[in-house]
Amino acid sequence: MPSLIEPGMRVRLPARPDWGTGQVQSVIGDRITVNFEHAGKVLINGAVAELEVVEADRG
């Protein structure tokens, strides 16, 4: 999963929908730092937690 996630991407953590969407700040190995709307900066272990990419608006 972490190899598919890049800084700048918008993501959400399905296990914590209350955090809202977040923007990936950095990816170092399995360590992904995401700045979430309602939770602030959170360090995610990409080997354990699965982030879902939020598609950019089309059109």
Secondary structure, 3 states (H helix, E strand, C coil): CHHHCCCCCEEECCCCHHHCCEEEEEEECCEEEEEECCCEEEEEECCCCCCEECCCCCC
